[in-house]
Amino acid sequence: MPSIHASNALQPFRVLDLSRVRAGPTCVRILADFGADVIRIEPPKGVDPNEAMFAADRWSGDFQNLNRNKRSLTLNLKKPEGKEILLKLVRDADVVVENWRPNVKNRLGLDYESLAAINPRIILASISGFGQTGPYVDRPGFDQILQGMGGLMSVTGIPGQGPVRAGLAVADSSTGLYAAIGILTALIERQQSGKGQWVHASLLHSQIAMMDFQAARYLNDGDIPIQVGNNHPTSSPMGLFAASDGNFNLGASGEGNWIRFCNVLGKTEWLSEPEFADEKLRVKHRARLNGLIQDVFSTQTVDHWVEQLNNAGVPAGPVYTVPQVFEDPQVKHLGVAKTLSAWEGGERQFITQPVTLTRTPAHLERSAPGWGEHTEEILSDLGYDDQGIRRLYKDGTV
């Protein structure tokens, strides 16, 4: 079988990807980019009423970016032979990833215990909105729902304007990352025990984990985080300021940065100002301090201040639009975007993996597959002849 191996790092492993939308494909994309043989298993066209949401537009940049380096097998798991084919694949697989509602895999007989009975080394990764048990186990969960329930929307936005969703899928993407970490940990542990295990991650838990210091402040100090707009909740001066020609971000937290910052602005008298004597006082008197800083910043351009501050070791940076991001020289140097030929012809651009391994780095080898593009080669490898494959197509199994 001509597997796709984008890297040597995970080349020995085969992953069966039953996931859809974002959290699951994000998880599996990491494994694929580091060389796992990933088989994306999806229903034949017309079987799933929600297919337009997660599979129909194969050419979209989002679908391509989520599903590169994978092969595609169509399989109708509601048909007995469709499930039989999946279980044949499970026998030699290392990982199965799914993000159905928790009761679906039990109904299909694809729960961990059933899979482990066929292959004791299998690792089942289950991604859900709310977890595999508990009072919300049957609830559907989308990213924005969990941004709200995980606290993120309550601390995002300008004070007084009401809750605001983050401009990216924080709950989905972080759950995919946490699930991938769980899978890799389980693969390492399997080297010792020889046994697989069930890995599960939820959008709710992941979103709360991403709250990190905001949640820890509440749990340990009773400090309830609120919206502070573009200011940092516990550091000052730190936030968004306007230069003469646009906005930029400043991060002058900590005493060392504060001293360097005052020197850059030529405002050393601020160092002896009682209201600015330490970080807590600068946060308390932030409105006054920010006003003084803004008066100075408005006299020069973004480029001037970013250069002067960075040269002094004070973090500062422009606020880019998305097109400007990809024109930045450091972004280009890091190889953040890569162009590949797509399966229908033409080219697509992809975001590369942000983690670099020096000996076995991730690679982007192929664009996302066409719907069922590899069905015949995968079935042939399982022992089906041409006649058998035609029969499976005819009866809607694949």
N, C-alpha and C positions, 0 to 999 in steps of 0.2 A: 504494500500500500504506500503510495507516494505521500507520506506525511509531510507537514510543514514544520520545519524546525528552524525557528528564527535565531536560536542561540544554542550553545551546548549546555547551558546551565541546567535546564530542566528537560533536556532531550529524552531521558529514559521514561518520562511520565506521559500517560494519556489521560485526558480530561474530557468527560462527556458534559457538554454545556446545555442544560435544559432551561436556562434562565432567559429572561426577556426584559425589556424596557431599559433600566440603567444600572441599578446596583449590582445585579448578577453579571451582566456583560462587562462591567468595570472590573470586577473581581477576576473574571476569566481572562480578560485582555492582558492583565499582568502576567499570568501564567503562559499565555500564548507568546507574548513578546520575548519571554525568557526561554522559549524553546519547547514548551510542552506541546504534544500533538493534541490539539483541541478539535473535537467534533461538535459542531453546533447542531443540536437536534431540534427541529421545529416542525409543526404540523404542515401537512400539504396545504396548498392554497385552497381557501374556502372552508377549512375545517373550524378555525377559530374566529368567532365574530369580532374579536378585537385585533385581528392581524394588522389592520391599517395603522394601529398605534405603535407596533413594535417590529414589523417585518416587511411591510409592503414597499416602502420607498428605499430600495437597496442603494440607490445612487446618492442619497442625502449624505452630507458631510458627517452628520451625527452618527448615522448607522455605520458608515464606513469606518469612522474613527473607533467606534466601540467594538467592531467585530473583525478587524484586520487580523491576519495571521491565523484564521480559523477555517476549517472545512465545514460544509453544510450537508446534512443528511435530513431529508424529510421523512417523518415517521408519525403515523396516526396511532397514538397510544391507547385510543379507545377501542381499537381492533385487536383481538387476541394475538395475531401474528406480529402486529406492530410492537406490542409489549414484549413478545418473544425475541424479536430482533434486538430490542434494547437490552434485555437481560443477557443475550449472547455477548454484546459489547461490554457489559459490566464485568463479565468473567475475567477479562484481560485488562480492564481499566484500573486506574489508580484513584481517580477522583470523579465524583458526580456532583454537579452544582445545579441547584434548583431554587427558584423563588416563587413557587406556588403558595397559595394559602395553605397553612399547615395540614388541614384535613385532606387535601387533594392527594398527597402522596400515599397516605394511608388507604384512601379509597381505591387508588390504582395498584396497591400492593407494592409500592416502591419506597417504603419507609426504610430506615437504616437497618432494622433487624432483618427484613426480607432481602435486602441487597447483601448484607454481611453473610447470610446463609449461603449465598452463591459465591461470594468472594470475601473471605474474612479480612483481606487487606484493604478493602475499599474504604475510601473516605468520602462521606456524604456531607456536603456543605449546603445548609439550608438558610436562605435569606428571606426574612419576612418583615412586615411592618412593625409587629408588636411582640414577637417572640413565638416560641413553639408551644407554650402553655400559658395559662393565666386568663383573667377575665376578658381580655381583649383579643384572645387568640384568633377569633373568627373575623375580626375587623379587617377591611381592606386598608392599606396604608400607602399613600403617595408622599413624595418628598415634602410638599408644602404643609400637609397635615402634620407631619412629624417635626418640621421646623417650628410650628406653632406649639405642639405639645412638649417638645424638648427644650423650650425656653428661648430659642434663638431669636424669634420674632419680637420677643419682649425687650431685647437689648439692642435691636437693630433699628436705626432711623434717628430722626431729629426729635429731641424731647417734646412731648405734647402732641405729636402728629399721629399717634396710634401705632400698633404693631406693623412691622414691615418685613416682608420675606427677603432673604438674601438673594442676590442676583444670580446665583448658581445653585445647583442641586447638592447642597451640603450634606443632607441626610443620606441621600442615595450614594453619592460618591464616597463618603467616609465609610459607609457600611460595606461597600465593595472592597475598600482598602483593608478594613478590619477582617473581612472574611478571607481575603487572600493571605493575610498574616496567619490566620488560624489554620488554613490549609497547609501552608508551608511548615508551620510548627508541627502539625499532625504528621506530615511526611517525614520530618526529622525524627519524631518520636517513634514512628513505625520502624525505623532502622534498629531500634533497641528491642521493641516488643514484638515485632512481626505482625502487629494487628492494626487495622484501621480504626476509625472512630467517627462519631457524628459531631460535626462542627456546625454551630448555628450562630447567626448574627442578626440583629434586628435594627431597623431604622431608628426606633425609639431610643434604644440603649446607645447606639452609635452617636446620635445627635446630642444626647446628654453628655456623653464622653467628650465630644468636640467642644462643649461649653467649658470644659477644663477649669481654668482659674476662676471663671465666673461662677461655676457651680461650687467649687471648693471654697470660695469666699463666703457663700451662703451657708454651706454645710458646717464650716468650722468657725466662722466669725460672725454669723448672723447678718452679714452685709448683703442686702438684697440688690442685685444688679438692676440698673435701669438704663434707659436710652440716654446716651451722651453724645449722639451725633457722630461727628468726626473726631471728637476728642477721645483720648484713652481714659478708661474709667479710673485708673489708679496712678497715672504718670502725667507729669506736666513739666515743661511744655512739650506736647506731643499731639499732633493732629494735622488738620488741613488749613493752609494759609494761602492768601492771595498775593501774588507778586504783581508787578505792573502789567503783565501780559497774560496772566493765567494762574492756575492753582498748583500747589505742590504740597507734598507731605513732609513733615518734620518729625524727627524722633530724638529729641534732646533730653531724654530721661536719664536719671542718675547724676551724681554730683560731678563726675569728670566731664560728661557731656555738657552739663549746665555751664561749667566754667569756660569750656572751649566755645560754647555757643555765645556767651556774653562777649567774649573776646572778638569773635567774628563780627558781631553786630556793632562793636565799639561801644558797648554798654556795660562796662565793668562796674559801674555804680550799682547795677542790679545785684551784684554779688554781696553787697552790704545792706541791701534792703531787707528789713525784718520780715516782711510778709512773704519773701521768697527764700528764706534761710534754709529750707530743706524741702524735700519732695512733697511731703504731706501739706506743707504750707502753700507750696506752689499750686497744688491741686485745689486747696481751699480757696485760694485767691486767683483762680484760673481766669476768670472773666477779666479782671484788671490786667493780669499779665498778658493774656492773649491780645488785648487791645493795644498795649504798648508794643508788642512784637509786630502786630499787623501794621502799625504806623511806619515801622522801619522797613518791613518787607515790601510795602507798596511802592518804594522808591526805586526798585531795581527789578530786572526780569527773572523769570523762573530759572533760566540757564545760569545767570549770575549767582543766585543764591545756592542752587544745587551744587555748583562747582566750588564755591567758597566754603560751604559747610562740609562737603565731603573731603575737601583738601585738609580741613582741620580735624577730620575724624568724627564729625557729627553726622549721623544718618539723615539723609534727605533725598527725595526723588520726585520726579514729575508724575503727574496723574495722566496716564495714557488712555486714549480710546483703544479699542481692540486693534484696529489697523495700525496704530502707532506702536503697539506692543511688538508686532512682528517686523517692524523696521528698526528696532533698537539694535545697536551693534553687538551688545552682549547676548541678546536673545539669538541673534544670528550665529554668533560664535559657539553658543551651547548646542546648536543644532536642534532647537525646539521643534521646528516644523520640517517635515520631510515629504517629498512628492513621490507618489507611486503611480504606475499605470493601473487603472481599474479594470475589472473583468469585462465591462461593456465597451471598453475603449475609452480613450481620453485619460485624464489624470485627476487624482484627488490629492489633497494635502492632509497630512496626519500629524498629530501631536506625539512626539516621541516620549519614551519612558523617562521620568525625571530622576531615576536612580541609575548611577553608572557603576558597572562592575568592570574592573580593568582587564581581566582575562576573559570573562564570558559575558560581555555586554548584551543587552537586549537589542534586537534588530526588528525593523519592519520589512518583511519579505513580500507579502502579498496583501492586496486590498481585501475588503470583506467579500465573502463568497456570494455567488448568485444563489437564488432560492433552490436548495437541493442540488447544487452544482456537483457535489461529490457523492451523491447517493449511489450511483452504479458502482463506482470503484470501491466504496466501503462494503456494499453488499457482496460484491465479487470476492472480497477478502474474507467474508464470512462464509463463503462456499456456495452462494447462489449463482446459478448459471443464467444465461441470457433469457431463457424461457421463464425461469422462476422470477426474474426481475420484472419482466413484462407483465406477469400475472399480478405481482405486487402493485405495480402502477395501475393496472386495470381495476383492481378491486379497492383502490383508494387507501391501501396500507402505507404507501410511500408517495 
